[in-house]
Amino acid sequence: MLDRRGEMGKLGEATERRSYAGFPFRGAGPFAALRMTDRRARVEAGSSLRSERKKEGRVIASGLVMLAMVPGTAFSQQPAAGAVDGQGASAKAEEVYKPVPGFDVSSIDAKADPCNDFYRFACGQFAANHPIPADQPGTDLFYALYNVNTQSLRGILEKAAAGGTGRSPDEQKIGDYYKSCMDTDAIEKKGLASVQPLLGQIDGLGDGMMAKRDLPPLIGRLQRGGVDIFFGFGEQQDLKDATKQIASAGQGGLGLPEKDYYLRTGAKDEEIRKQYVAHVAKMLTLAGSKPEAAQKEAEGVMRFETALAKASLGVVDLRDPEKTYHLEPIAKFEASMPGVNFGQFEEAVHAPHVTEINDQTPQFFPALMHEVRDTDMGTLKAYMKYHLLTSVSSRLPKAFDAETFDFYSRKLNGQPEQPARWKRCSNAVNGAMGEALGKVYVEQYFAGDSKAKMLEMVHDIEHAMDVDIDSLEWMSAPTKLRAKEKLNAVANKIGYPEKWRDYSALEIKPEDALGNLLRADAFESDRQLAKIGKPVDRGEWGMTPPTVNAYYDPSMNDINFPAGILQPAFYDKSQDDAVNYGHIGAVIGHELTHGFDDQGKKFDAKGNLSDWWTTEDTKKFEARTDCIVNEYGGFTAVDDVKVNGKLTLGENTADNGGLVLAYMAYLDRAKKDGIDLAAKKEGYTSPQRFYIAYAQNWCENARPEQVRTQVLQDPHSPDHFRANGAIVNQPGFAEAFGCKKGSPMVPAGSCRVW
């Protein structure tokens, strides 16, 4: 993925994503994005250009490679609001969002030496010009475009919500969903009535050991509604036979971002754990428990989740498909959970009865069974209640929504205020019916010539990689042949799907906010699970069209660029090719390189997990990636927290390789078009404009809490290091800026994989 904030990344904010049957949005398929998105219930505003960091988005079978991670689309990140919130973002005069220009002269610090610190040179004025809004954990180009796109979605949705006989069936659904979400007076008036049937099912369980036999069907019903409890279950492409779609199960059920939040020592982590217990207790108290009882229950929830965390894989291991692929007969899987009627769970979650399943984390289920057996029913009920309440808090009275926001956004990410309700509800519709909304978005905001120009750049960069492979001195001829075979098989998806999703079976009511949320979750869960045993639809997208992100999917062997990111500043039709190749061209190269990074290289041209490298070439490759690991592992992100070079290796490799490819492609395009590279525009030559545009992809102003959260769990490096970390390894940079060998940006020793 391109972005750390969600493949919807910032994009991610553009959707309200939840986990379907415990999995992230695309089942469990390998998927890499430019950014990452946050978990939905925890961050309804925030998986691929940046990452997807959502509660519902625990990536069980890691592989979807996104460009970045954007603050998720979780409603709980925004205020519970009334028709008009009395304080915070919604009480202020509304801002009209405008795109950042493709070449942002105002962000450049001309006093800085580009040979000493290129990020400071290209982005030195960005923070001063772009103070962090109170309703965001940070700001950058992804956030800027996310706000513009969300503003566009609002216009579409308000028109659809106004009603009228001219609405299409899809416009009726997106309009009524938005209308119900915005009606906070009705939500407040209903109180807990809408969620009471589910709470009643939890309370209806007995208190003895025999009651635990009734857990499987209840877990299935709750997971179908987007509640992440106990473990994850979903569908994925078979990693070793990409023509098949199979069932998959793995670790899950944690309320904190990842396992080490439960286990790390140190004052900050101890403080977060205390805050989490207090948060769980507050949610249970709001639901009717007495404070003393709620505190005891919350402490029990923490003990239970800590035990699950100890049995879970860490974020680095989850990146490795070889560690999360264990296809086995269903009988063997069921044997790891003695006494559990898994068939009852399958029926309740609306999954077909399967004969085989990928047990992604086989060490997890025996530990889960042990903890369920040894934990009293009161604690297990409190655990399920808490996760239910927090997953739907955005459609509950303001006190629930505000409390969820306070912990997941204010305390974890330092965000003072929730976004305005219209932002949250626009994102919610994008998450629930992204292709119905996306179809209208594309018609209004994505010009046809943008797709043609984008495809031209994609072909230019694919050609550059073909040339690059030929030039690699360290790779043998047999491996080069297989690499080109894979490159030539890459499918390019640009803008939007060829076939739009059918939402006719989804019931949406204009006065039922929580019911709409649960029905939309169930609809998507059913849609995903129905794919088990069916042929793979290679035309399917893993992101919605308005998403500000991009991704590579190794099982599909395709690169995907939603219409939402093909807007200024990432793609600006008013700018020259130097700028666009530096911006979106580097994004294209990033996603393409993911197919050949430390995990992507494990998949062949058909999308199968298969080793096509010679032993000697693998050794040479790993020596080069070790250089990347060590480089980025030396960066201090915030306080004493360093970037995890192993966790971020795939994204860092993609940034470095993608920039090399984009520059090669630009030089070739400029030669064909007769461009004078030495001619200056706005004071800079074409090569200089290219590199400035690339660095400005990563101009940011972030709160330290958000940076800390990102570094501890996100496979994307902080933006500053995505700029300088790649620039120091670029063969064309020194000439473009006249930098001498040995200067900080042109070190004597540099890293190069692709």
Buried (B, 14 or more C-beta within 10 A) or exposed (E): BBBBBBBBBBBBBBBBBBBBBBBBBBBBBBBBBBBBBBBBBBBBBBBBBBBBBBBBBBBBBBBBBBBBBBBBBBBBBBBBBBEEBEEBBBEBEEEEBEBBBBBBEEBBBEEBBBBEBBBBBBBBBBBEEBEBBEBBBBBBBBBBBBBBBBBBBBBBBBBBBEBEEEBEEBBBBBBBBBBBBBBBEBBBEBEBEBBEEBBEBBEEBEEEEEBBBBBBBBBBBBBBBBBBBBBBBBBBBBBBBBEBBBBBBBBBBBBBBBBBBBBEEEEBBEEBBEBBBBBBBBBBBBBEBEEEBBBBBBBBBBBBBBBBBEBBBBBBBBBBBEBBBBBBEBEEBBEBBEEBBBBBBBBBBBBBEBEBBBBBBBEBBBBBBEBBEEBEBEBBBBBBBBBBBBBBBBBBBBBBBBBBBBBBBBBBBBBBBBBBBBBBBBBBBBBBBBBBBBBBBBEEBBEEEBBEBBBEBBEBBBBBBBEBBEEBEBBEEEBBEBBBEBBEBBEBBBBBBEEBBEBEEBBBBBEBBBBBBBBBBBBBBBBBBBBBEEEBEBEBBBBBBBBBBBBBBBBBBBBBBBBBBBBBBBBBEEBBBBBBBBBBBBBBBBBBBBBBBBBBBBBBBBBBBBEBBBEEBEEBBEEBBBBBBEBBBEBEBBEEBBBBBBBBBBBBBBBBBBBBBBBBBBBBBBEEEEBEBEEEBEEBBBBBBBBBBBBBBBBBBBBBBBBBBBBBBBBBBBBBBBBBBBBBBBEBBBEBBEBEEEBBBBEEEBBBBB
